[in-house]
Amino acid sequence: MGHASDWVYLKGLLRNILGDRWDDYTQRRRVNLAGSNAQLDGVILDRQRESVEVAVGIESRSERQIRGALVDLFLHPAPKKLLIIVPNECKIPHVDYHCLYVWTRLTNKDQDNFRVVLINGDVSKGDPADLDALWRGLAELKVV
């Protein structure tokens, strides 16, 4: 994840949309990597709050870090994955297509259970388009 303010802002938006289905604290967001662990930025619980429905990664930095986030999402057992990108520091042209290409190469599948959401606004200003983009991505994953 990039700047702490990006993380706090996006976690707040997700909590506003999902309420207590958004979990950014528990062990459910861990990915076991053959003896070591990676921590995703959060998970979205199913409507009964019994299991993880969506693994969520938030990234804003380099191409390599975004690809690392894709691998962490791939390795998490959640059936659906969401990658949120704050492109303020990302220099990848058409980063959403880049991520979809890498995801397809990892999974050899279509992208029905994977979404990339670009947060285009300035997180310090709370752009309403960011909330719309998150709603759209979550709706496409059939989470809301």
DAKA-V192717 format. One record per residue. N is the residue number from 1. PSI is psi in whole degrees, 0 to 359 (none if undefined). Layout:
((N | PSI) (N | PSI))
This chain:
((1 | 154) (2 | 236) (3 | 147) (4 | 326) (5 | 326) (6 | 314) (7 | 312) (8 | 316) (9 | 310) (10 | 322) (11 | 322) (12 | 318) (13 | 316) (14 | 320) (15 | 322) (16 | 322) (17 | 316) (18 | 348) (19 | 225) (20 | 5) (21 | 338) (22 | 125) (23 | 112) (24 | 23) (25 | 321) (26 | 176) (27 | 344) (28 | 343) (29 | 3) (30 | 147) (31 | 122) (32 | 124) (33 | 67) (34 | 56) (35 | 338) (36 | 169) (37 | 146) (38 | 150) (39 | 119) (40 | 167) (41 | 338) (42 | 178) (43 | 158) (44 | 125) (45 | 157) (46 | 174) (47 | 333) (48 | 355) (49 | 32) (50 | 327) (51 | 167) (52 | 127) (53 | 322) (54 | 131) (55 | 137) (56 | 129) (57 | 143) (58 | 128) (59 | 150) (60 | 6) (61 | 225) (62 | 166) (63 | 317) (64 | 318) (65 | 325) (66 | 318) (67 | 324) (68 | 320) (69 | 322) (70 | 318) (71 | 316) (72 | 316) (73 | 316) (74 | 320) (75 | 344) (76 | 141) (77 | 355) (78 | 143) (79 | 340) (80 | 152) (81 | 143) (82 | 125) (83 | 120) (84 | 127) (85 | 129) (86 | 102) (87 | 16) (88 | 331) (89 | 357) (90 | 130) (91 | 11) (92 | 120) (93 | 137) (94 | 53) (95 | 327) (96 | 318) (97 | 323) (98 | 313) (99 | 318) (100 | 321) (101 | 311) (102 | 317) (103 | 315) (104 | 322) (105 | 322) (106 | 318) (107 | 341) (108 | 32) (109 | 175) (110 | 181) (111 | 28) (112 | 324) (113 | 25) (114 | 134) (115 | 147) (116 | 128) (117 | 124) (118 | 128) (119 | 105) (120 | 339) (121 | 171) (122 | 112) (123 | 336) (124 | 343) (125 | 350) (126 | 57) (127 | 125) (128 | 336) (129 | 332) (130 | 315) (131 | 317) (132 | 317) (133 | 318) (134 | 315) (135 | 314) (136 | 313) (137 | 318) (138 | 323) (139 | 320) (140 | 330) (141 | 358) (142 | 41) (143 | 327) (144 | none))
